[in-house]
Amino acid sequence: MATTNQIAKSKKTPKFMSRQVNRCWKCGRNRYFMRAFGLCRICFRELANKGEIPGIRKASW
């Protein structure tokens, strides 16, 4: 996913707040970031299927 250089660069405080980059805490991916969980869609799905995110379960009807 993201290189260590990209992750380190995004952790620095930006000169302007609009330059802030949200990254997944697990893999460092910046696209399709869910703010409520701090995860990207891929990591969210993996953890939700394992049942490791409280209050989230797979829908079945």
PQR file with spaces between the fields and no chain letter, atoms N, CA, C, O and H, PARSE charges and radii, in Angstrom:
ATOM       1  N    MET     1       0.834   -1.182    0.000 -0.4000 1.5000
ATOM       2  CA   MET     1       0.000    0.000    0.000 -0.0000 2.0000
ATOM       3  C    MET     1       0.885    1.255    0.000  0.5500 1.7000
ATOM       4  O    MET     1       1.601    1.502   -0.971 -0.5500 1.4000
ATOM       5  N    ALA     2       0.844    2.029    1.054 -0.4000 1.5000
ATOM       6  CA   ALA     2       1.608    3.270    1.118 -0.0000 2.0000
ATOM       7  C    ALA     2       3.035    2.990    1.585  0.5500 1.7000
ATOM       8  O    ALA     2       3.268    2.113    2.417 -0.5500 1.4000
ATOM       9  H    ALA     2       0.263    1.828    1.843  0.4000 1.0000
ATOM      10  N    THR     3       3.984    3.748    1.038 -0.4000 1.5000
ATOM      11  CA   THR     3       5.362    3.580    1.471 -0.0000 2.0000
ATOM      12  C    THR     3       5.558    4.248    2.815  0.5500 1.7000
ATOM      13  O    THR     3       4.744    5.073    3.228 -0.5500 1.4000
ATOM      14  H    THR     3       3.795    4.461    0.362  0.4000 1.0000
ATOM      15  N    THR     4       6.629    3.898    3.496 -0.4000 1.5000
ATOM      16  CA   THR     4       6.901    4.483    4.811 -0.0000 2.0000
ATOM      17  C    THR     4       7.152    5.978    4.696  0.5500 1.7000
ATOM      18  O    THR     4       6.838    6.730    5.619 -0.5500 1.4000
ATOM      19  H    THR     4       7.291    3.227    3.161  0.4000 1.0000
ATOM      20  N    ASN     5       7.715    6.422    3.571 -0.4000 1.5000
ATOM      21  CA   ASN     5       7.949    7.846    3.365 -0.0000 2.0000
ATOM      22  C    ASN     5       6.633    8.611    3.251  0.5500 1.7000
ATOM      23  O    ASN     5       6.509    9.705    3.802 -0.5500 1.4000
ATOM      24  H    ASN     5       7.970    5.811    2.821  0.4000 1.0000
ATOM      25  N    GLN     6       5.654    8.057    2.547 -0.4000 1.5000
ATOM      26  CA   GLN     6       4.354    8.707    2.406 -0.0000 2.0000
ATOM      27  C    GLN     6       3.635    8.792    3.749  0.5500 1.7000
ATOM      28  O    GLN     6       2.998    9.800    4.053 -0.5500 1.4000
ATOM      29  H    GLN     6       5.754    7.169    2.099  0.4000 1.0000
ATOM      30  N    ILE     7       3.736    7.740    4.547 -0.4000 1.5000
ATOM      31  CA   ILE     7       3.087    7.724    5.860 -0.0000 2.0000
ATOM      32  C    ILE     7       3.732    8.755    6.775  0.5500 1.7000
ATOM      33  O    ILE     7       3.031    9.476    7.486 -0.5500 1.4000
ATOM      34  H    ILE     7       4.253    6.920    4.300  0.4000 1.0000
ATOM      35  N    ALA     8       5.056    8.831    6.766 -0.4000 1.5000
ATOM      36  CA   ALA     8       5.760    9.803    7.606 -0.0000 2.0000
ATOM      37  C    ALA     8       5.436   11.227    7.185  0.5500 1.7000
ATOM      38  O    ALA     8       5.284   12.104    8.035 -0.5500 1.4000
ATOM      39  H    ALA     8       5.625    8.245    6.189  0.4000 1.0000
ATOM      40  N    LYS     9       5.330   11.466    5.894 -0.4000 1.5000
ATOM      41  CA   LYS     9       5.012   12.802    5.385 -0.0000 2.0000
ATOM      42  C    LYS     9       3.602   13.226    5.795  0.5500 1.7000
ATOM      43  O    LYS     9       3.381   14.395    6.113 -0.5500 1.4000
ATOM      44  H    LYS     9       5.453   10.754    5.203  0.4000 1.0000
ATOM      45  N    SER    10       2.655   12.303    5.793 -0.4000 1.5000
ATOM      46  CA   SER    10       1.280   12.654    6.145 -0.0000 2.0000
ATOM      47  C    SER    10       1.109   12.867    7.646  0.5500 1.7000
ATOM      48  O    SER    10       0.148   13.516    8.058 -0.5500 1.4000
ATOM      49  H    SER    10       2.835   11.353    5.535  0.4000 1.0000
ATOM      50  N    LYS    11       2.007   12.345    8.472 -0.4000 1.5000
ATOM      51  CA   LYS    11       1.921   12.530    9.924 -0.0000 2.0000
ATOM      52  C    LYS    11       2.404   13.906   10.371  0.5500 1.7000
ATOM      53  O    LYS    11       2.046   14.366   11.455 -0.5500 1.4000
ATOM      54  H    LYS    11       2.788   11.818    8.137  0.4000 1.0000
ATOM      55  N    LYS    12       3.219   14.571    9.541 -0.4000 1.5000
ATOM      56  CA   LYS    12       3.682   15.912    9.881 -0.0000 2.0000
ATOM      57  C    LYS    12       2.517   16.891    9.862  0.5500 1.7000
ATOM      58  O    LYS    12       1.570   16.715    9.095 -0.5500 1.4000
ATOM      59  H    LYS    12       3.510   14.198    8.660  0.4000 1.0000
ATOM      60  N    THR    13       2.579   17.919   10.698 -0.4000 1.5000
ATOM      61  CA   THR    13       1.519   18.923   10.670 -0.0000 2.0000
ATOM      62  C    THR    13       1.686   19.789    9.430  0.5500 1.7000
ATOM      63  O    THR    13       2.768   20.328    9.196 -0.5500 1.4000
ATOM      64  H    THR    13       3.349   18.062   11.321  0.4000 1.0000
ATOM      65  N    PRO    14       0.636   19.931    8.636 -0.5600 1.5000
ATOM      66  CA   PRO    14       0.740   20.684    7.384  0.2800 2.0000
ATOM      67  C    PRO    14       0.737   22.188    7.626  0.5500 1.7000
ATOM      68  O    PRO    14       0.303   22.671    8.672 -0.5500 1.4000
ATOM      69  N    LYS    15       1.234   22.912    6.628 -0.4000 1.5000
ATOM      70  CA   LYS    15       1.241   24.369    6.690 -0.0000 2.0000
ATOM      71  C    LYS    15      -0.196   24.897    6.684  0.5500 1.7000
ATOM      72  O    LYS    15      -0.505   25.862    7.383 -0.5500 1.4000
ATOM      73  H    LYS    15       1.586   22.520    5.778  0.4000 1.0000
ATOM      74  N    PHE    16      -1.060   24.277    5.912 -0.4000 1.5000
ATOM      75  CA   PHE    16      -2.477   24.631    5.851 -0.0000 2.0000
ATOM      76  C    PHE    16      -3.290   23.374    6.147  0.5500 1.7000
ATOM      77  O    PHE    16      -2.919   22.280    5.722 -0.5500 1.4000
ATOM      78  H    PHE    16      -0.810   23.493    5.344  0.4000 1.0000
ATOM      79  N    MET    17      -4.386   23.525    6.866 -0.4000 1.5000
ATOM      80  CA   MET    17      -5.185   22.369    7.271 -0.0000 2.0000
ATOM      81  C    MET    17      -5.824   21.640    6.094  0.5500 1.7000
ATOM      82  O    MET    17      -6.144   20.456    6.205 -0.5500 1.4000
ATOM      83  H    MET    17      -4.687   24.414    7.212  0.4000 1.0000
ATOM      84  N    SER    18      -6.015   22.327    4.969 -0.4000 1.5000
ATOM      85  CA   SER    18      -6.609   21.662    3.813 -0.0000 2.0000
ATOM      86  C    SER    18      -5.647   20.672    3.164  0.5500 1.7000
ATOM      87  O    SER    18      -6.053   19.880    2.313 -0.5500 1.4000
ATOM      88  H    SER    18      -5.756   23.288    4.879  0.4000 1.0000
ATOM      89  N    ARG    19      -4.395   20.710    3.554 -0.4000 1.5000
ATOM      90  CA   ARG    19      -3.409   19.773    3.010 -0.0000 2.0000
ATOM      91  C    ARG    19      -3.303   18.488    3.816  0.5500 1.7000
ATOM      92  O    ARG    19      -2.505   17.613    3.480 -0.5500 1.4000
ATOM      93  H    ARG    19      -4.065   21.353    4.246  0.4000 1.0000
ATOM      94  N    GLN    20      -4.088   18.363    4.862 -0.4000 1.5000
ATOM      95  CA   GLN    20      -4.039   17.179    5.709 -0.0000 2.0000
ATOM      96  C    GLN    20      -4.489   15.952    4.935  0.5500 1.7000
ATOM      97  O    GLN    20      -5.475   16.006    4.200 -0.5500 1.4000
ATOM      98  H    GLN    20      -4.736   19.074    5.135  0.4000 1.0000
ATOM      99  N    VAL    21      -3.774   14.848    5.095 -0.4000 1.5000
ATOM     100  CA   VAL    21      -4.096   13.604    4.404 -0.0000 2.0000
ATOM     101  C    VAL    21      -4.551   12.583    5.437  0.5500 1.7000
ATOM     102  O    VAL    21      -3.821   12.288    6.384 -0.5500 1.4000
ATOM     103  H    VAL    21      -2.973   14.804    5.692  0.4000 1.0000
ATOM     104  N    ASN    22      -5.746   12.047    5.262 -0.4000 1.5000
ATOM     105  CA   ASN    22      -6.254   10.997    6.141 -0.0000 2.0000
ATOM     106  C    ASN    22      -5.770    9.655    5.607  0.5500 1.7000
ATOM     107  O    ASN    22      -5.921    9.352    4.423 -0.5500 1.4000
ATOM     108  H    ASN    22      -6.339   12.287    4.493  0.4000 1.0000
ATOM     109  N    ARG    23      -5.190    8.861    6.490 -0.4000 1.5000
ATOM     110  CA   ARG    23      -4.692    7.549    6.095 -0.0000 2.0000
ATOM     111  C    ARG    23      -5.195    6.481    7.053  0.5500 1.7000
ATOM     112  O    ARG    23      -5.425    6.735    8.235 -0.5500 1.4000
ATOM     113  H    ARG    23      -5.067    9.107    7.452  0.4000 1.0000
ATOM     114  N    CYS    24      -5.356    5.300    6.523 -0.4000 1.5000
ATOM     115  CA   CYS    24      -5.760    4.140    7.313 -0.0000 2.0000
ATOM     116  C    CYS    24      -4.665    3.841    8.334  0.5500 1.7000
ATOM     117  O    CYS    24      -3.481    3.844    7.997 -0.5500 1.4000
ATOM     118  H    CYS    24      -5.168    5.093    5.562  0.4000 1.0000
ATOM     119  N    TRP    25      -5.059    3.583    9.577 -0.4000 1.5000
ATOM     120  CA   TRP    25      -4.054    3.317   10.600 -0.0000 2.0000
ATOM     121  C    TRP    25      -3.428    1.940   10.448  0.5500 1.7000
ATOM     122  O    TRP    25      -2.357    1.677   10.995 -0.5500 1.4000
ATOM     123  H    TRP    25      -6.021    3.580    9.851  0.4000 1.0000
ATOM     124  N    LYS    26      -4.085    1.071    9.712 -0.4000 1.5000
ATOM     125  CA   LYS    26      -3.577   -0.291    9.565 -0.0000 2.0000
ATOM     126  C    LYS    26      -2.620   -0.436    8.389  0.5500 1.7000
ATOM     127  O    LYS    26      -1.542   -1.012    8.534 -0.5500 1.4000
ATOM     128  H    LYS    26      -4.955    1.285    9.268  0.4000 1.0000
ATOM     129  N    CYS    27      -3.008    0.087    7.214 -0.4000 1.5000
ATOM     130  CA   CYS    27      -2.194   -0.135    6.018 -0.0000 2.0000
ATOM     131  C    CYS    27      -1.628    1.148    5.414  0.5500 1.7000
ATOM     132  O    CYS    27      -0.685    1.087    4.625 -0.5500 1.4000
ATOM     133  H    CYS    27      -3.884    0.555    7.096  0.4000 1.0000
ATOM     134  N    GLY    28      -2.187    2.315    5.770 -0.4000 1.5000
ATOM     135  CA   GLY    28      -1.667    3.571    5.258 -0.0000 2.0000
ATOM     136  C    GLY    28      -2.336    4.050    3.982  0.5500 1.7000
ATOM     137  O    GLY    28      -1.916    5.057    3.412 -0.5500 1.4000
ATOM     138  H    GLY    28      -2.953    2.364    6.411  0.4000 1.0000
ATOM     139  N    ARG    29      -3.360    3.357    3.521 -0.4000 1.5000
ATOM     140  CA   ARG    29      -4.059    3.749    2.299 -0.0000 2.0000
ATOM     141  C    ARG    29      -4.818    5.051    2.535  0.5500 1.7000
ATOM     142  O    ARG    29      -5.387    5.247    3.609 -0.5500 1.4000
ATOM     143  H    ARG    29      -3.701    2.538    3.984  0.4000 1.0000
ATOM     144  N    ASN    30      -4.832    5.951    1.534 -0.4000 1.5000
ATOM     145  CA   ASN    30      -5.508    7.229    1.702 -0.0000 2.0000
ATOM     146  C    ASN    30      -6.830    7.326    0.952  0.5500 1.7000
ATOM     147  O    ASN    30      -7.627    8.220    1.239 -0.5500 1.4000
ATOM     148  H    ASN    30      -4.370    5.792    0.662  0.4000 1.0000
ATOM     149  N    ARG    31      -7.083    6.445    0.012 -0.4000 1.5000
ATOM     150  CA   ARG    31      -8.342    6.504   -0.728 -0.0000 2.0000
ATOM     151  C    ARG    31      -9.417    5.690   -0.024  0.5500 1.7000
ATOM     152  O    ARG    31      -9.133    4.663    0.592 -0.5500 1.4000
ATOM     153  H    ARG    31      -6.436    5.720   -0.222  0.4000 1.0000
ATOM     154  N    TYR    32     -10.653    6.163   -0.123 -0.4000 1.5000
ATOM     155  CA   TYR    32     -11.814    5.560    0.530 -0.0000 2.0000
ATOM     156  C    TYR    32     -11.550    5.362    2.015  0.5500 1.7000
ATOM     157  O    TYR    32     -11.626    4.248    2.533 -0.5500 1.4000
ATOM     158  H    TYR    32     -10.883    6.997   -0.624  0.4000 1.0000
ATOM     159  N    PHE    33     -11.243    6.452    2.683 -0.4000 1.5000
ATOM     160  CA   PHE    33     -10.973    6.470    4.121 -0.0000 2.0000
ATOM     161  C    PHE    33     -12.270    6.746    4.868  0.5500 1.7000
ATOM     162  O    PHE    33     -12.984    7.694    4.542 -0.5500 1.4000
ATOM     163  H    PHE    33     -11.182    7.357    2.262  0.4000 1.0000
ATOM     164  N    MET    34     -12.578    5.925    5.866 -0.4000 1.5000
ATOM     165  CA   MET    34     -13.774    6.129    6.689 -0.0000 2.0000
ATOM     166  C    MET    34     -13.362    6.808    7.980  0.5500 1.7000
ATOM     167  O    MET    34     -12.670    6.215    8.807 -0.5500 1.4000
ATOM     168  H    MET    34     -11.998    5.155    6.131  0.4000 1.0000
ATOM     169  N    ARG    35     -13.788    8.054    8.155 -0.4000 1.5000
ATOM     170  CA   ARG    35     -13.375    8.833    9.322 -0.0000 2.0000
ATOM     171  C    ARG    35     -13.862    8.237   10.629  0.5500 1.7000
ATOM     172  O    ARG    35     -13.147    8.272   11.630 -0.5500 1.4000
ATOM     173  H    ARG    35     -14.350    8.536    7.483  0.4000 1.0000
ATOM     174  N    ALA    36     -15.057    7.696   10.632 -0.4000 1.5000
ATOM     175  CA   ALA    36     -15.631    7.165   11.864 -0.0000 2.0000
ATOM     176  C    ALA    36     -14.795    6.020   12.442  0.5500 1.7000
ATOM     177  O    ALA    36     -14.780    5.817   13.656 -0.5500 1.4000
ATOM     178  H    ALA    36     -15.638    7.668    9.819  0.4000 1.0000
ATOM     179  N    PHE    37     -14.110    5.283   11.591 -0.4000 1.5000
ATOM     180  CA   PHE    37     -13.343    4.128   12.041 -0.0000 2.0000
ATOM     181  C    PHE    37     -11.841    4.310   11.877  0.5500 1.7000
ATOM     182  O    PHE    37     -11.063    3.587   12.499 -0.5500 1.4000
ATOM     183  H    PHE    37     -14.123    5.448   10.605  0.4000 1.0000
ATOM     184  N    GLY    38     -11.424    5.258   11.056 -0.4000 1.5000
ATOM     185  CA   GLY    38      -9.997    5.472   10.821 -0.0000 2.0000
ATOM     186  C    GLY    38      -9.388    4.398    9.940  0.5500 1.7000
ATOM     187  O    GLY    38      -8.184    4.146    9.995 -0.5500 1.4000
ATOM     188  H    GLY    38     -12.056    5.845   10.551  0.4000 1.0000
ATOM     189  N    LEU    39     -10.226    3.765    9.125 -0.4000 1.5000
ATOM     190  CA   LEU    39      -9.792    2.649    8.289 -0.0000 2.0000
ATOM     191  C    LEU    39     -10.160    2.885    6.835  0.5500 1.7000
ATOM     192  O    LEU    39     -11.070    3.656    6.529 -0.5500 1.4000
ATOM     193  H    LEU    39     -11.204    3.970    9.081  0.4000 1.0000
ATOM     194  N    CYS    40      -9.441    2.212    5.939 -0.4000 1.5000
ATOM     195  CA   CYS    40      -9.840    2.198    4.534 -0.0000 2.0000
ATOM     196  C    CYS    40     -10.888    1.105    4.361  0.5500 1.7000
ATOM     197  O    CYS    40     -11.134    0.323    5.279 -0.5500 1.4000
ATOM     198  H    CYS    40      -8.702    1.586    6.188  0.4000 1.0000
ATOM     199  N    ARG    41     -11.496    1.053    3.193 -0.4000 1.5000
ATOM     200  CA   ARG    41     -12.584    0.100    2.950 -0.0000 2.0000
ATOM     201  C    ARG    41     -12.119   -1.347    3.034  0.5500 1.7000
ATOM     202  O    ARG    41     -12.867   -2.219    3.473 -0.5500 1.4000
ATOM     203  H    ARG    41     -11.296    1.688    2.447  0.4000 1.0000
ATOM     204  N    ILE    42     -10.891   -1.601    2.615 -0.4000 1.5000
ATOM     205  CA   ILE    42     -10.384   -2.971    2.589 -0.0000 2.0000
ATOM     206  C    ILE    42     -10.150   -3.488    4.008  0.5500 1.7000
ATOM     207  O    ILE    42     -10.571   -4.592    4.357 -0.5500 1.4000
ATOM     208  H    ILE    42     -10.283   -0.892    2.258  0.4000 1.0000
ATOM     209  N    CYS    43      -9.475   -2.675    4.818 -0.4000 1.5000
ATOM     210  CA   CYS    43      -9.211   -3.070    6.204 -0.0000 2.0000
ATOM     211  C    CYS    43     -10.502   -3.121    7.014  0.5500 1.7000
ATOM     212  O    CYS    43     -10.660   -3.975    7.886 -0.5500 1.4000
ATOM     213  H    CYS    43      -9.134   -1.779    4.534  0.4000 1.0000
ATOM     214  N    PHE    44     -11.425   -2.202    6.722 -0.4000 1.5000
ATOM     215  CA   PHE    44     -12.720   -2.214    7.405 -0.0000 2.0000
ATOM     216  C    PHE    44     -13.445   -3.525    7.154  0.5500 1.7000
ATOM     217  O    PHE    44     -13.989   -4.130    8.079 -0.5500 1.4000
ATOM     218  H    PHE    44     -11.296   -1.508    6.014  0.4000 1.0000
ATOM     219  N    ARG    45     -13.451   -3.958    5.912 -0.4000 1.5000
ATOM     220  CA   ARG    45     -14.155   -5.197    5.575 -0.0000 2.0000
ATOM     221  C    ARG    45     -13.501   -6.406    6.239  0.5500 1.7000
ATOM     222  O    ARG    45     -14.194   -7.289    6.745 -0.5500 1.4000
ATOM     223  H    ARG    45     -13.010   -3.467    5.161  0.4000 1.0000
ATOM     224  N    GLU    46     -12.172   -6.446    6.238 -0.4000 1.5000
ATOM     225  CA   GLU    46     -11.464   -7.563    6.875 -0.0000 2.0000
ATOM     226  C    GLU    46     -11.789   -7.644    8.363  0.5500 1.7000
ATOM     227  O    GLU    46     -12.123   -8.714    8.872 -0.5500 1.4000
ATOM     228  H    GLU    46     -11.609   -5.729    5.827  0.4000 1.0000
ATOM     229  N    LEU    47     -11.691   -6.506    9.062 -0.4000 1.5000
ATOM     230  CA   LEU    47     -11.935   -6.494   10.505 -0.0000 2.0000
ATOM     231  C    LEU    47     -13.405   -6.732   10.835  0.5500 1.7000
ATOM     232  O    LEU    47     -13.716   -7.375   11.837 -0.5500 1.4000
ATOM     233  H    LEU    47     -11.420   -5.637    8.648  0.4000 1.0000
ATOM     234  N    ALA    48     -14.314   -6.219   10.001 -0.4000 1.5000
ATOM     235  CA   ALA    48     -15.741   -6.423   10.243 -0.0000 2.0000
ATOM     236  C    ALA    48     -16.124   -7.887   10.064  0.5500 1.7000
ATOM     237  O    ALA    48     -16.933   -8.409   10.830 -0.5500 1.4000
ATOM     238  H    ALA    48     -14.061   -5.696    9.187  0.4000 1.0000
ATOM     239  N    ASN    49     -15.562   -8.548    9.074 -0.4000 1.5000
ATOM     240  CA   ASN    49     -15.866   -9.968    8.864 -0.0000 2.0000
ATOM     241  C    ASN    49     -15.326  -10.837    9.993  0.5500 1.7000
ATOM     242  O    ASN    49     -15.913  -11.869   10.321 -0.5500 1.4000
ATOM     243  H    ASN    49     -14.905   -8.124    8.451  0.4000 1.0000
ATOM     244  N    LYS    50     -14.211  -10.423   10.588 -0.4000 1.5000
ATOM     245  CA   LYS    50     -13.655  -11.155   11.734 -0.0000 2.0000
ATOM     246  C    LYS    50     -14.405  -10.846   13.021  0.5500 1.7000
ATOM     247  O    LYS    50     -14.269  -11.565   14.011 -0.5500 1.4000
ATOM     248  H    LYS    50     -13.734   -9.585   10.321  0.4000 1.0000
ATOM     249  N    GLY    51     -15.204   -9.763   13.009 -0.4000 1.5000
ATOM     250  CA   GLY    51     -15.946   -9.377   14.208 -0.0000 2.0000
ATOM     251  C    GLY    51     -15.118   -8.569   15.179  0.5500 1.7000
ATOM     252  O    GLY    51     -15.419   -8.549   16.372 -0.5500 1.4000
ATOM     253  H    GLY    51     -15.314   -9.179   12.205  0.4000 1.0000
ATOM     254  N    GLU    52     -14.081   -7.901   14.700 -0.4000 1.5000
ATOM     255  CA   GLU    52     -13.182   -7.163   15.578 -0.0000 2.0000
ATOM     256  C    GLU    52     -13.565   -5.691   15.739  0.5500 1.7000
ATOM     257  O    GLU    52     -12.941   -4.973   16.520 -0.5500 1.4000
ATOM     258  H    GLU    52     -13.836   -7.918   13.730  0.4000 1.0000
ATOM     259  N    ILE    53     -14.589   -5.237   15.002 -0.4000 1.5000
ATOM     260  CA   ILE    53     -15.069   -3.863   15.157 -0.0000 2.0000
ATOM     261  C    ILE    53     -16.368   -3.936   15.951  0.5500 1.7000
ATOM     262  O    ILE    53     -17.337   -4.536   15.484 -0.5500 1.4000
ATOM     263  H    ILE    53     -15.095   -5.821   14.367  0.4000 1.0000
ATOM     264  N    PRO    54     -16.409   -3.335   17.150 -0.5600 1.5000
ATOM     265  CA   PRO    54     -17.622   -3.443   17.964  0.2800 2.0000
ATOM     266  C    PRO    54     -18.806   -2.732   17.319  0.5500 1.7000
ATOM     267  O    PRO    54     -18.677   -1.616   16.815 -0.5500 1.4000
ATOM     268  N    GLY    55     -19.958   -3.390   17.340 -0.4000 1.5000
ATOM     269  CA   GLY    55     -21.183   -2.821   16.801 -0.0000 2.0000
ATOM     270  C    GLY    55     -21.386   -3.033   15.320  0.5500 1.7000
ATOM     271  O    GLY    55     -22.411   -2.618   14.779 -0.5500 1.4000
ATOM     272  H    GLY    55     -20.064   -4.297   17.748  0.4000 1.0000
ATOM     273  N    ILE    56     -20.441   -3.667   14.646 -0.4000 1.5000
ATOM     274  CA   ILE    56     -20.546   -3.899   13.203 -0.0000 2.0000
ATOM     275  C    ILE    56     -20.664   -5.405   12.968  0.5500 1.7000
ATOM     276  O    ILE    56     -19.881   -6.199   13.490 -0.5500 1.4000
ATOM     277  H    ILE    56     -19.608   -4.004   15.085  0.4000 1.0000
ATOM     278  N    ARG    57     -21.660   -5.772   12.171 -0.4000 1.5000
ATOM     279  CA   ARG    57     -21.767   -7.172   11.757 -0.0000 2.0000
ATOM     280  C    ARG    57     -22.289   -7.224   10.337  0.5500 1.7000
ATOM     281  O    ARG    57     -22.917   -6.279    9.860 -0.5500 1.4000
ATOM     282  H    ARG    57     -22.296   -5.127   11.747  0.4000 1.0000
ATOM     283  N    LYS    58     -22.034   -8.304    9.684 -0.4000 1.5000
ATOM     284  CA   LYS    58     -22.434   -8.465    8.294 -0.0000 2.0000
ATOM     285  C    LYS    58     -23.955   -8.597    8.202  0.5500 1.7000
ATOM     286  O    LYS    58     -24.574   -9.347    8.957 -0.5500 1.4000
ATOM     287  H    LYS    58     -21.523   -9.071   10.072  0.4000 1.0000
ATOM     288  N    ALA    59     -24.538   -7.860    7.271 -0.4000 1.5000
ATOM     289  CA   ALA    59     -25.990   -7.901    7.105 -0.0000 2.0000
ATOM     290  C    ALA    59     -26.416   -9.203    6.438  0.5500 1.7000
ATOM     291  O    ALA    59     -25.754   -9.705    5.529 -0.5500 1.4000
ATOM     292  H    ALA    59     -24.035   -7.251    6.658  0.4000 1.0000
ATOM     293  N    SER    60     -27.522   -9.726    6.905 -0.4000 1.5000
ATOM     294  CA   SER    60     -28.106  -10.908    6.264 -0.0000 2.0000
ATOM     295  C    SER    60     -29.623  -10.807    6.401  0.5500 1.7000
ATOM     296  O    SER    60     -30.149  -10.596    7.494 -0.5500 1.4000
ATOM     297  H    SER    60     -28.059   -9.318    7.643  0.4000 1.0000
ATOM     298  N    TRP    61     -30.306  -10.959    5.287 -0.4000 1.5000
ATOM     299  CA   TRP    61     -31.769  -10.879    5.324 -0.0000 2.0000
ATOM     300  C    TRP    61     -32.364  -11.786    4.276  0.5500 1.7000
ATOM     301  O    TRP    61     -33.586  -11.861    4.146 -0.5500 1.4000
ATOM     302  H    TRP    61     -29.878  -11.130    4.400  0.4000 1.0000
